């Protein structure tokens, strides 16, 4: 199917242009001037709209929408071990699906077309993403003491089963997810390294999220979490590390040298009082930094536009340097860098040859008036509610504000019923 988007303002890394976008199947075929001889199956009027790359939410737990606003204003340990983990143990298959489906709706509506999910329930999240037409990087969270730990083996086998079931889905890819160094023993980490090398999968892990995690690692291993994993050879496998709030200059050098991607979650880190990641220092050393929202249990939304604004403003504030994390750089973090973190090099740009993950945002809004600097407006002015039409993999999944693949009201109802059991 060929779709022609006409007369849109088109976001580019270096400059914005006004023109057309031709989508052929799942791929962007032409940008700017499109031959008038092209016959399209559908023409979308882009007048008054800006075509932007779909956001890549590089770290979240989408099923946790059912936990939205039930564990707030708590310390990190009380939040995680006292509230969230016990509730996770109570979830059943339909809850994982209902929560993830609601999150997919929320992400589509706020212009996110791809998300990297670390989840505790097999099949449900991947099925929800597939049903709603959202691109997803799946990882079943693995925890345990060693390779013989019954729970760890079961969780890894669930990952394998999910991988096999969705291996033919063009929207779903997989990485392996050791939860964190404080929930995975040394032997289990080495076992997962072996499996990653055997299967060619990368890693998605929480790393250096809290001061306690770092202090405990130094007490136990004599080094920081980053150094601990580096010495193990963990980073010889492509790694996307969420948070990285409490890292040293040596840690940053290691991550830069080893090609570790940092998944920055500014609002979640603030809400849980874990601190502010030194993103400006990471970028200066060449670390690939992407942006994620974390879950609705800790954020409490999936709005990547709000996340971009926080990412930029926090770094300007803590460094007292207004030029760091420019608007253009932060948009790149939320698009291209997120795709790069998981080896998806054909996402995040509106250019020929890239996947057709495109969001048309409505510029006829007060927050975009006057249109002095649209690039800056995306980061500092946008509310995240301006998405009008969304294409993922060349398919229109939201058409002028209407979700096309599912009954949105039914999804919200089902998620509400699941959430009632845990409130």
C-alpha positions, 0 to 999 in steps of 0.5 A: 500500500502506498500512502502520500502525505502532502504539504506537511512541515517535515522534521529533519535533524538539520533543517525542517522542510515543507513537502510530501512524504511517500510511504511504500509498504512499511518504508519511507520511499521519498521525502520532499518532492514526490513525483506527480506520476505516483499513484497513492492508495491514500492521500493524507493532507498534511497542511497545518501538521508537522511530520515527526519521527515516532518517539522511541520509549527506550525503557518502560514496563507497560503492564504497570499501567494497572498500578498507576497512582497506587504507590506514590511518595515512597522511598525507592526501596519501599516503593519497589520491595514493599508495594510494587513487587508484591503486587506484581506477584499477584498479576495474572495473564489478562492483567498483563495484557490489559495493562499493556494494551492501555499503555499502547493506546497511551503511547500512540496518542502521545506520539510514541511508535516504539517501546522497549519493555521489561516485563514480568508476564510472558506473552501478554505485552507482546500480544498487546503490542502486536494487536495494537500495531505498536513496534516493541522490543520485548524482554522477559525480566530474569531474576535469581541467584544462579543458573540452577535457580528454579525461578530464573530458569523458568523465567528464561525459558518463558523468554525463549517461548515468547521469542519463538511465538513472535519471531515472525512478527515484523513489529516485535524484536527481543533482547535478554533482560537480567533485572539488575545486579542486586537481583541476579547472582554472578553465576546467573549473569554469566549464564545469560551472557552465554545465552546472549552469545548463543542467540545473538541477542543484546541485554536490557538491564537496570544499572546504578539506579540508586545510591544503595545499589552502588554502595552495596556493590562496592561493599560486596565486590569492591567496585561500582556496578558498571565496573563489576559488569565490565570486569565480567565481560558483560558489556562485550554483548550490546547492552542498554542500561536503564537509569545510570544515575550514580556513575563515576567518571570512570564508569562513563569512560567504560560505557563510552568505550564499550558502546553501552547505551544509557536509557535516561528516565528523568521523571521516574528518577526524580519521583523516586528521589534517586537523583539526576543522571549526569547526561551532559557528561555522558554525551560529552564522552560520546555515550549513546543516551536514549530516553524512557519513561519507566512505568506508570507506577513510578512516573506516572505517564508515558508522555515522551514529550514531557520526558524530553523537556525534563531531560533538557531542563535538568541538565541545564540546571545542574550544570548551570550551562544553558547550551547543553542538551539542546532541543535538537539533541534531546529529540535525537535522544528520544528517537534515533538514539533509542532505536540505536540502543537496541540495534534498530538502525532504520528507525527514528528519522523521516528519510528514504529507506527508514521505516514509516513510523511517522506522527503528524502533530497538529500545529494549530494549537496555542502552545505552538503559536507563534511558530518561531522555532518549531524544533524548540517547541517540540521540547519546551512547548508541546504537551504530548497531546498534539498527535493527530495521525500516527503511522507505524510500519506504514500502517495508520494506527491512529486516524485523525484521533481515532485508534484504528485497530481496537476499541479504545473504550473497551481497552480502558474498561478492561484495564480498569477492571484489572486495576481494581484488584490491586488498588 
